[in-house]
Amino acid sequence: MNYFFIVGMTNFLGAYKEEDMSLFTDFYELAMCAAYFDNKCFESATFDLFIRRLPENRSYFLFTGLEQILLYLQSIKFTEQHLDYLRQQGFSESFLEYLRSFRFSGDVWAVPEGSVVFPNEPLVRVTAPIIEAQIVETFLLNTVNLQTTISTKASRVVYAAKGKDIIEFGLRREHGVDAGMKVARSSFIAGCLGTSNVLAGMVYGVPVFGTMAHSFVMSYPNEIDAFRAFLKTFPDRSILLIDTYNDVLGLENAVIVAKELESSGFKLGGVRLDSGDLVESSKRVRRFLDDAGLEYVKIFVSGDLDEFRVAELLDKGACVDCFGVGTKLGTSSDRPYLDVIYKLCEVMMAPGVFSPVMKLSPDKLTLPGCKQVYRYKDLDGNFVRDVVALASERVVGAEPLLVEVMSGGRLVYSLPSLDEIRLFACENLSRLDAKYKSLTSVNVYPVELSVSLQDLVVVLREKFLNKVHSGNVSK
């Protein structure tokens, strides 16, 4: 292929607004909802959102995206513009009239953001009139998929850095404006020090960082003149990029201007390496800086980094204080999506009476009934094993993970600040055994089904298969 399609933003900041998110759904969701409506199916139902399986090289997930889900459920509505568009797609006037007054009125339980979670555990549980529960599916899946994918990736990078700072630098290659915003948020929750994304800094309060580009250095006749010009503007917080031409000569120029800066009462923040042999270059830079009495100057490296490269550099003795990790973090390049699922698990058959349902497709079996996830911990608070049980069960000695966040369509949960979510995620990750944080192998954390849930699975499977064999598959 020797060409590219260049597609603009279609006026991203004006073509659609936050209130248009009600149409951020797959067409078949609306088609099913119209059929439910036409057939007078208004009974309540419960759906589980979960992740079916682990990607290669990962043993856990770091759950994020709940705040956006709750804000969406609170605000979803259909405007006249939306209804006009749906009318053009062939939906009936009676269904459009139903949508005109649509509001989410259901109950939602979820694990808190920043929780370490595992496959087949319900992360979000939605109980609502089936049309309402169905119509929100796409947004919930899209939101959890992106943010949990990125937060999990970022947590691996932070773990690989062994206490060194990580800054998320991937904005220019992340998949669109909204993805760029959510990547900054999710990576900060996972432990990154901050982001290069200025808008994310303003909206979410994530600390923002930046150094300088090669183009700034190249725009001046001499490299040292570029350094002096930059330090003139930012004398108290500058990081100089020293490998535009030659890292040795760039380092010598950086030391000269650092000494000049000292005479003005300021200190150079750091130097950045973006190419070449980062191990040997960083060692050489550290020695040179220390010999010049600039022990306080930090070394910042960037350039095609991920958790594997960060771990490799440190294992080889690289002298690095901070890593700028961009494309491979911001796109989760090795595993860019999760097998996130939203499936029906029970339907109300009579007022207040729910009937459990399950899917029997090969390799895609789902768990029936309204469920809770319980976590066992050791005496030090470290995670030992999880149990998925029916919500009606009591599991002694374990902590329930799902908490009520919405009731009757109203928020009943105090949304934590981003800093609080970040601290909660850090605590969760610290309670996970190191073997589950391996970068190159999967160690399966024990997630069990309660005896009652196992029995229900067996009963429903046999019941359904008997109906299939008898030719009667109605509920």
Phi, psi and omega per residue, in radians:
M1 nan 2.215 -3.132
N2 -2.135 0.489 3.095
Y3 -2.579 2.873 3.116
F4 -2.342 2.614 2.950
F5 -1.590 2.171 3.113
I6 -1.833 2.019 -3.058
V7 -2.044 2.271 3.138
G8 -1.351 3.139 -3.094
M9 -1.402 -0.040 -3.035
T10 0.868 0.805 3.113
N11 0.932 0.990 -3.066
F12 -0.856 -0.697 -3.041
L13 -1.416 0.021 3.138
G14 -2.430 -0.329 -3.049
A15 -1.232 -0.609 3.051
Y16 -2.561 2.705 -3.031
K17 -2.063 3.048 3.138
E18 -1.010 -0.597 -3.118
E19 -1.203 -0.242 3.127
D20 -1.427 -0.014 -3.064
M21 -1.124 -0.255 3.077
S22 -1.097 -0.468 3.096
L23 -1.622 0.051 3.071
F24 -1.403 1.291 -3.072
T25 -2.666 2.809 3.045
D26 -1.318 2.540 -3.089
F27 -1.004 -0.636 -3.068
Y28 -1.188 -0.372 3.044
E29 -1.115 -0.826 3.114
L30 -1.159 -0.634 3.118
A31 -1.108 -0.772 3.094
M32 -1.105 -0.729 -3.133
C33 -1.121 -0.653 3.084
A34 -1.120 -0.658 3.111
A35 -1.217 -0.712 3.035
Y36 -0.983 -0.833 -3.103
F37 -1.078 -0.808 -3.089
D38 -1.103 -0.541 -3.121
N39 -1.727 0.239 3.068
K40 1.006 0.709 3.082
C41 -1.665 1.653 -3.104
F42 -2.057 0.123 -3.103
E43 -1.140 2.724 3.107
S44 -1.321 2.693 3.118
A45 -2.573 2.777 3.104
T46 -2.061 2.314 3.081
F47 -2.073 2.470 3.026
D48 -1.833 2.353 2.930
L49 -1.802 2.177 -3.112
F50 -2.628 2.975 3.081
I51 -1.928 2.177 -2.951
R52 -1.244 -0.766 -3.050
R53 -2.573 2.825 3.115
L54 -1.403 2.422 2.943
P55 -1.223 2.846 3.092
E56 -1.052 2.447 3.082
N57 1.318 0.138 3.096
R58 -2.164 2.457 -3.129
S59 -2.047 -0.004 -3.119
Y60 -2.737 2.980 2.985
F61 -2.204 2.627 3.000
L62 -1.920 1.861 -2.984
F63 -1.293 2.179 3.062
T64 -2.489 2.812 3.117
G65 1.980 -0.060 -3.050
L66 -1.108 -0.703 -3.106
E67 -1.025 -0.774 3.136
Q68 -1.125 -0.628 3.096
I69 -1.087 -0.820 -3.076
L70 -1.188 -0.685 3.098
L71 -1.129 -0.650 3.099
Y72 -1.147 -0.834 -3.125
L73 -1.084 -0.576 3.111
Q74 -1.204 -0.524 -2.931
S75 -1.930 -0.139 -3.022
I76 -1.059 2.261 3.072
K77 -2.816 2.837 -3.114
F78 -1.953 2.160 3.138
T79 -1.543 3.019 3.102
E80 -1.098 -0.610 3.088
Q81 -1.103 -0.732 3.102
H82 -1.086 -0.798 -3.106
L83 -1.131 -0.646 3.085
D84 -1.079 -0.738 3.130
Y85 -1.136 -0.784 -3.132
L86 -1.157 -0.541 3.059
R87 -1.063 -0.694 3.112
Q88 -1.159 -0.391 3.136
Q89 -1.540 0.044 3.009
G90 1.686 0.188 3.117
F91 -1.341 2.565 -3.048
S92 -1.248 2.728 3.129
E93 -1.128 -0.627 -3.135
S94 -1.141 -0.687 3.100
F95 -1.192 -0.703 3.105
L96 -1.100 -0.630 3.098
E97 -1.144 -0.646 3.056
Y98 -1.082 -0.779 -3.131
L99 -1.151 -0.502 -3.108
R100 -0.994 -0.632 3.141
S101 -1.832 0.297 -3.068
F102 -1.130 2.289 2.944
R103 -2.516 2.543 3.097
F104 -1.292 2.200 -3.062
S105 -2.128 0.252 -2.995
G106 -1.544 -3.110 3.080
D107 -1.879 2.466 -3.131
V108 -2.327 2.301 2.966
W109 -2.052 2.538 -3.104
A110 -2.717 2.750 2.966
V111 -1.370 2.550 -3.121
P112 -1.119 2.608 3.049
E113 -1.059 2.486 -3.098
G114 1.600 0.029 3.110
S115 -1.346 2.438 2.943
V116 -1.417 2.203 -3.063
V117 -2.361 3.024 -3.000
F118 -2.428 2.951 -3.072
P119 -1.025 2.563 3.029
N120 1.177 0.241 3.026
E121 -1.678 2.223 3.059
P122 -1.029 2.169 3.133
L123 -1.754 -0.619 3.059
V124 -2.355 2.300 3.127
R125 -2.122 2.073 -3.071
V126 -1.961 2.141 3.022
T127 -2.088 2.054 -3.046
A128 -2.833 2.898 2.942
P129 -0.852 2.378 -2.879
I130 -1.006 -0.558 3.099
I131 -1.113 -0.774 -3.140
E132 -1.114 -0.799 -3.122
A133 -1.133 -0.574 -3.111
Q134 -1.313 -0.716 -2.975
I135 -1.227 -0.353 -3.110
V136 -1.630 -0.021 -3.021
E137 -0.962 -0.897 -3.010
T138 -1.076 -0.781 -3.135
F139 -1.066 -0.770 -3.121
L140 -1.088 -0.781 -3.135
L141 -1.142 -0.786 -3.128
N142 -1.051 -0.760 -3.080
T143 -1.170 -0.836 -3.119
V144 -1.196 -0.685 -3.123
N145 -1.012 -0.938 -3.078
L146 -1.123 -0.938 -2.984
Q147 -1.226 -0.667 3.122
T148 -1.247 -0.628 3.039
T149 -1.001 -0.849 -3.068
I150 -1.256 -0.754 -3.126
S151 -1.114 -0.630 3.094
T152 -1.146 -0.798 3.101
K153 -1.046 -0.844 -3.092
A154 -1.093 -0.661 3.130
S155 -1.100 -0.563 3.092
R156 -1.208 -0.695 3.108
V157 -1.125 -0.782 3.133
V158 -1.080 -0.719 3.120
Y159 -1.116 -0.731 -3.132
A160 -1.120 -0.475 -3.067
A161 -1.347 -0.169 3.035
K162 0.916 0.802 3.079
G163 1.652 -0.213 3.040
K164 -1.263 2.667 -3.092
D165 -1.278 2.508 3.043
I166 -2.132 2.271 3.031
I167 -2.051 2.296 3.140
E168 -1.371 2.107 -2.994
F169 -2.141 0.365 -2.913
G170 -1.697 0.191 -2.960
L171 -0.935 -0.754 -3.024
R172 -1.194 -0.265 3.128
R173 -2.074 0.108 3.072
E174 -1.349 2.777 -2.877
H175 -1.487 1.160 3.064
G176 1.833 2.984 -3.050
V177 -1.110 -0.854 -3.098
D178 -1.136 -0.700 3.091
A179 -1.071 -0.725 3.123
G180 -1.042 -0.669 3.111
M181 -1.197 -0.805 -3.078
K182 -1.249 -0.528 3.069
V183 -1.110 -0.776 3.127
A184 -1.050 -0.775 -3.138
R185 -1.118 -0.854 -3.049
S186 -1.186 -0.687 -3.131
S187 -1.221 -0.564 3.067
F188 -1.155 -0.761 3.081
I189 -0.997 -0.678 -3.072
A190 -1.329 -0.106 3.057
G191 2.100 -0.042 3.072
C192 -1.125 2.574 -3.109
L193 -1.200 -0.569 -3.114
G194 3.115 -2.801 -3.027
T195 -2.506 2.851 2.999
S196 -1.526 -0.144 -3.023
N197 -1.400 1.863 -3.058
V198 -1.165 -0.706 3.141
L199 -1.102 -0.691 3.090
A200 -1.109 -0.594 3.075
G201 -1.082 -0.747 -3.124
M202 -1.253 -0.782 -3.034
V203 -1.307 -0.787 -3.030
Y204 -1.782 -0.257 -3.066
G205 1.411 0.324 3.090
V206 -1.307 2.304 3.100
P207 -1.026 2.434 -3.111
V208 -1.938 2.538 -3.096
F209 -2.440 2.711 3.042
G210 -2.935 2.722 3.124
T211 -1.996 -1.906 3.070
M212 -2.647 2.812 3.133
A213 -1.768 2.813 3.049
H214 -1.017 -0.579 -3.107
S215 -1.077 -0.591 3.114
F216 -1.135 -0.767 3.120
V217 -1.114 -0.766 -3.081
M218 -1.215 -0.328 -3.114
S219 -1.344 -0.199 3.121
Y220 -1.824 2.601 -3.142
P221 -1.032 -0.628 -3.122
N222 -2.240 2.501 -3.121
E223 -1.030 -0.729 -3.093
I224 -1.143 -0.536 3.081
D225 -1.173 -0.650 3.096
A226 -1.127 -0.734 3.124
F227 -1.083 -0.793 -3.116
R228 -1.119 -0.672 -3.132
A229 -1.133 -0.724 -3.130
F230 -1.192 -0.724 -3.135
L231 -1.207 -0.467 3.067
K232 -1.073 -0.673 -3.116
T233 -1.436 -0.677 -3.092
F234 -2.225 1.233 -3.065
P235 -1.243 -0.347 -3.017
D236 -1.846 0.013 -3.099
R237 -2.740 0.911 -3.080
S238 -1.877 2.464 2.959
I239 -2.136 2.133 -3.048
L240 -1.674 2.309 3.092
L241 -1.483 2.018 -2.916
I242 -1.886 0.056 -3.071
D243 -2.006 0.468 3.103
T244 -1.074 -0.742 -3.127
Y245 -1.984 -0.944 -3.106
N246 -2.715 2.165 -3.014
D247 -1.163 -0.524 3.127
V248 -1.197 -0.871 3.118
L249 -1.142 -0.662 3.104
G250 -1.096 -0.668 3.114
L251 -1.148 -0.734 3.115
E252 -1.051 -0.742 3.107
N253 -1.154 -0.642 3.127
A254 -1.133 -0.670 3.124
V255 -1.156 -0.701 3.120
I256 -1.039 -0.866 -3.091
V257 -1.272 -0.464 3.074
A258 -1.147 -0.692 3.095
K259 -1.178 -0.692 3.074
E260 -1.075 -0.668 -3.136
L261 -1.160 -0.704 3.115
E262 -1.020 -0.680 -3.133
S263 -1.159 -0.309 3.097
S264 -1.664 0.029 3.108
G265 1.567 0.241 3.134
F266 -2.092 2.940 3.101
K267 -2.244 2.412 3.067
L268 -1.165 2.305 -3.108
G269 -1.269 -0.743 -3.097
G270 -3.127 3.083 3.024
V271 -2.196 2.635 -3.065
R272 -2.133 2.381 3.020
L273 -1.965 2.342 -3.040
D274 -2.198 0.029 -3.062
S275 -2.803 3.041 3.071
G276 1.385 -2.842 3.120
D277 -1.385 1.654 -3.028
L278 -1.163 -0.503 3.126
V279 -1.154 -0.997 -3.088
E280 -1.195 -0.678 3.138
S281 -1.108 -0.755 -3.120
S282 -1.157 -0.656 3.086
K283 -1.114 -0.773 3.138
R284 -1.110 -0.744 3.138
V285 -1.105 -0.764 -3.132
R286 -1.069 -0.785 3.140
R287 -1.073 -0.787 -3.091
F288 -1.114 -0.774 3.137
L289 -1.120 -0.767 -3.125
D290 -1.127 -0.723 3.129
D291 -1.119 -0.476 3.137
A292 -1.538 0.088 -3.136
G293 1.339 0.408 -3.105
L294 -1.962 0.819 -3.115
E295 -1.063 -0.437 -3.098
Y296 -1.348 -0.283 -3.118
V297 -1.275 2.195 -3.093
K298 -1.560 2.733 3.117
I299 -1.919 2.154 -3.091
F300 -1.999 2.287 3.114
V301 -2.172 2.640 3.106
S302 -2.619 3.112 3.088
G303 1.965 1.559 3.008
D304 1.035 0.785 -3.085
L305 -1.695 2.654 2.944
D306 -2.629 -3.000 -3.085
E307 -1.097 -0.603 -3.119
F308 -1.205 -0.755 -3.140
R309 -1.213 -0.704 3.104
V310 -1.058 -0.811 3.126
A311 -1.084 -0.717 3.135
E312 -1.096 -0.789 -3.134
L313 -1.058 -0.781 -3.122
L314 -1.220 -0.662 3.103
D315 -1.087 -0.505 3.140
K316 -1.583 0.091 3.038
G317 1.524 0.344 3.110
A318 -1.017 2.435 3.119
C319 -1.661 1.569 -3.033
V320 -2.260 2.387 3.074
D321 -1.779 -0.482 -3.076
C322 -2.656 2.424 3.117
F323 -1.941 2.290 2.963
G324 -1.712 1.928 -3.036
V325 -1.961 2.116 -2.992
G326 -1.968 -1.770 -2.946
T327 -0.903 -0.844 -3.006
K328 -1.248 -0.414 3.019
L329 -1.430 -0.882 -3.033
G330 -1.135 -0.321 3.071
T331 -1.997 -0.005 -3.000
S332 0.763 1.044 -2.870
S333 -0.994 -0.597 -3.098
D334 -1.408 -0.497 3.113
R335 -2.478 1.450 -2.946
P336 -1.427 0.091 3.100
Y337 -2.719 2.890 3.069
L338 -2.065 2.696 3.111
D339 -1.461 1.146 -3.046
V340 -1.529 2.382 -2.929
I341 -2.262 2.638 3.069
Y342 -2.369 1.859 -2.984
K343 -2.270 2.548 3.082
L344 -1.179 2.339 3.129
C345 -2.208 -0.248 3.045
E346 -2.821 2.656 3.140
V347 -2.319 2.424 3.108
M348 -1.317 2.106 -3.116
M349 -1.720 -0.393 3.083
A350 -2.639 2.796 -3.104
P351 -0.882 2.062 3.120
G352 1.345 0.029 -3.097
V353 -2.027 2.002 -3.140
F354 -1.774 2.480 3.081
S355 -1.933 2.171 -3.135
P356 -1.234 2.508 3.088
V357 -2.309 2.788 3.118
M358 -2.666 2.772 3.109
K359 -1.754 2.368 -3.080
L360 -1.925 0.146 -3.108
S361 -0.983 2.459 3.135
P362 -0.960 2.291 3.132
D363 1.158 0.070 -3.126
K364 -2.327 0.531 3.115
L365 -1.112 2.441 3.089
T366 -2.016 2.853 -3.085
L367 -1.684 2.315 -3.062
P368 -1.476 2.838 2.965
G369 1.436 2.912 3.082
C370 -1.355 2.187 -2.931
K371 -2.189 2.815 3.030
Q372 -2.290 2.666 3.069
V373 -1.936 2.259 3.141
Y374 -2.013 2.482 -3.126
R375 -2.127 2.217 3.028
Y376 -1.597 2.444 3.110
K377 -2.223 2.723 3.066
D378 -1.466 -3.059 -3.061
L379 -1.127 -0.385 3.114
D380 -1.600 0.028 3.136
G381 1.531 0.117 3.135
N382 -1.396 2.591 -3.079
F383 -1.257 2.328 -3.113
V384 -1.947 -0.928 3.125
R385 -2.878 2.787 3.104
D386 -2.044 2.691 3.068
V387 -2.284 2.204 3.006
V388 -1.619 2.117 -3.058
A389 -2.300 2.927 3.013
L390 -1.200 2.529 -3.089
A391 -1.089 -0.415 3.137
S392 -1.368 -0.196 -3.117
E393 -1.456 2.770 2.961
R394 -2.042 2.140 -3.135
V395 -1.867 1.904 -3.039
V396 -1.288 2.394 3.047
G397 1.455 0.107 -3.125
A398 -2.200 2.744 -3.105
E399 -1.737 2.213 3.065
P400 -1.241 2.408 -3.086
L401 -1.660 -0.664 -3.128
L402 -1.310 2.260 3.102
V403 -2.110 2.670 3.124
E404 -1.271 2.202 -3.128
V405 -2.060 -0.435 3.063
M406 -2.425 2.481 3.074
S407 -2.393 2.153 -3.116
G408 1.042 0.548 3.137
G409 1.422 0.040 -3.127
R410 -1.919 2.486 3.124
L411 -1.229 2.179 3.112
V412 -2.103 0.431 -2.999
Y413 -2.342 2.260 3.105
S414 -1.366 1.979 -3.119
L415 -1.158 2.132 3.124
P416 -1.257 2.733 3.046
S417 -1.218 2.883 3.131
L418 -1.100 -0.663 3.104
D419 -1.120 -0.659 3.109
E420 -1.173 -0.698 3.086
I421 -1.109 -0.737 3.140
R422 -1.063 -0.772 3.117
L423 -1.135 -0.686 3.115
F424 -1.122 -0.716 3.108
A425 -1.120 -0.741 3.118
C426 -1.057 -0.747 3.113
E427 -1.116 -0.770 3.120
N428 -1.041 -0.836 -3.109
L429 -1.124 -0.583 3.137
S430 -1.214 -0.382 -3.128
R431 -1.568 -0.011 -3.141
L432 -1.677 2.233 -3.118
D433 -0.980 2.508 -3.071
A434 -1.020 -0.492 -3.099
K435 -1.133 -0.438 3.122
Y436 -1.444 -0.106 3.134
K437 -1.785 0.112 3.108
S438 -0.949 2.422 -3.120
L439 -1.422 -0.332 -2.966
T440 -2.135 -0.069 -3.136
S441 -2.460 2.739 3.132
V442 -1.806 2.177 3.008
N443 -2.002 2.081 -2.985
V444 -1.396 2.029 3.047
Y445 -1.244 2.387 -3.074
P446 -1.254 2.037 3.008
V447 -2.124 2.033 -3.058
E448 -1.931 2.806 2.994
L449 -1.776 2.423 3.080
S450 -1.109 2.781 3.140
V451 -1.061 -0.716 -3.126
S452 -1.115 -0.691 3.116
L453 -1.208 -0.705 3.074
Q454 -1.046 -0.754 -3.141
D455 -1.105 -0.698 3.141
L456 -1.127 -0.701 3.098
V457 -1.025 -0.810 -3.124
V458 -1.111 -0.793 -3.107
V459 -1.097 -0.791 -3.111
L460 -1.179 -0.681 3.131
R461 -1.090 -0.834 -3.125
E462 -1.135 -0.691 -3.139
K463 -1.107 -0.790 -3.113
F464 -1.191 -0.762 -3.131
L465 -1.120 -0.622 3.079
N466 -1.110 -0.666 3.109
K467 -1.176 -0.663 3.110
V468 -1.088 -0.789 -3.123
H469 -1.153 -0.528 -3.139
S470 -1.534 -0.108 3.139
G471 1.470 0.185 3.141
N472 -2.100 1.813 -3.076
V473 -2.004 0.324 3.103
S474 -1.275 2.764 3.135
K475 -1.157 nan nan
